[in-house]
Amino acid sequence: MIQSPILVAGVDEVGRGPLAGPVCAAAVILDPARPIAGLADSKKLSAARRERLDGQIREQSLAWAIAWSSVEEIDRINILQASLLAMQRAVAALGVRPGRVLVDGNRCPDFGCAAEAIVGGDGSVASIAAASIIAKVARDAEMLRLALEYPDYGFARHKGYPTAEHLSALRRLGPCPLHRRSFGPVRELIEAKSTRE
């Protein structure tokens, strides 16, 4: 009897470091018959290159899925647990069930199948690199959309990361509903304001 190969999903998340916005995770099962050239850690690719690869990944993969954890979930269960939850949701949303999951980082949530965490996996495992790319493109697009709702914070430029521009806007305007109140700079600002009042 011929055994079909085990389907392997690569998983990565984007958005653990920002002070604002949701965290995004993606899961990708690449098609060995349709390899994609140029896959790499999304942080090492230009935005234009990521956009091109994003289209290829979505078109040529056997399956892909994107999932989120909200700002409210991040504040309630912490950023690590919210990231793991988004990863679980991404794998659960795949159109086909993988037999094995490879995750970028040093820990895995329970996917209900074999799983392995690989430190630096987004730079060494093609399916994880693919997941990092589509997660990054999706989160950047979401922050551009949210920037229209909250135009004074500069989200279109810094995507919620703690740049000097973002910290300055935060001090000037205070947090908006997109800000993670459990994160130090945001929490300290809220605490300082309540002390003054």
Long-range contacts (C-beta under 8 A, 24 or more apart in sequence): 5-32, 6-98, 6-99, 6-100, 7-62, 7-63, 7-96, 7-97, 7-98, 7-99, 7-100, 8-98, 8-99, 8-100, 8-101, 8-102, 8-127, 9-63, 9-91, 9-94, 9-98, 9-100, 9-101, 9-102, 9-127, 9-131, 10-101, 10-102, 10-104, 10-121, 10-125, 10-126, 10-127, 10-128, 10-129, 10-130, 10-131, 11-87, 11-90, 11-91, 11-101, 11-102, 11-103, 11-104, 11-128, 11-131, 12-42, 12-103, 12-104, 12-121, 12-122, 12-128, 12-129, 12-131, 12-132, 12-135, 13-83, 13-86, 13-87, 13-104, 13-135, 14-42, 14-132, 14-135, 14-136, 14-138, 14-139, 15-139, 15-160, 16-79, 16-80, 16-83, 17-161, 17-162, 18-159, 18-160, 18-161, 18-162, 18-180, 19-160, 19-161, 19-162, 19-166, 19-170, 19-179, 19-180, 19-183, 19-185, 19-186, 20-71, 20-153, 20-155, 20-160, 20-166, 20-176, 20-178, 20-179, 20-180, 21-71, 21-139, 21-142, 21-143, 21-146, 21-155, 21-159, 21-160, 21-178, 22-68, 22-69, 22-70, 22-71, 22-74, 22-139, 22-142, 23-68, 23-69, 23-74, 23-79, 23-82, 23-83, 23-86, 23-139, 24-66, 24-67, 24-68, 24-86, 24-135, 24-136, 24-138, 24-139, 24-142, 25-66, 25-67, 25-68, 25-69, 25-83, 25-86, 25-87, 25-89, 25-90, 25-131, 25-135, 26-64, 26-65, 26-66, 26-67, 26-90, 26-130, 26-131, 26-132, 26-134, 26-135, 26-138, 27-63, 27-64, 27-65, 27-67, 27-87, 27-90, 27-91, 27-93, 27-94, 27-98, 27-101, 27-131, 28-57, 28-61, 28-63, 28-64, 28-127, 28-130, 28-131, 28-134, 29-61, 29-62, 29-63, 29-64, 29-94, 29-96, 29-98, 29-127, 30-60, 30-61, 30-62, 30-126, 30-127, 30-130, 31-60, 31-61, 31-62, 34-60, 35-126, 36-60, 36-126, 36-130, 39-126, 39-129, 39-130, 39-133, 40-123, 40-129, 41-122, 41-123, 41-129, 41-132, 42-122, 42-129, 42-132, 42-133, 42-135, 42-136, 42-137, 43-122, 43-132, 43-136, 44-123, 45-133, 47-140, 50-133, 50-136, 50-137, 51-137, 53-130, 53-133, 54-133, 54-134, 54-137, 57-130, 57-133, 57-134, 58-134, 61-130, 62-96, 63-94, 63-95, 63-96, 64-94, 64-130, 64-131, 64-134, 65-90, 65-91, 65-93, 65-94, 65-95, 66-90, 66-93, 66-134, 66-135, 66-138, 67-92, 67-93, 71-177, 71-178, 71-179, 71-180, 74-180, 74-182, 75-180, 75-181, 75-182, 78-182, 79-180, 79-182, 79-183, 84-108, 84-109, 85-109, 87-111, 90-131, 102-127, 102-128, 103-128, 104-128, 104-131, 104-132, 146-178, 150-176, 150-178, 153-178
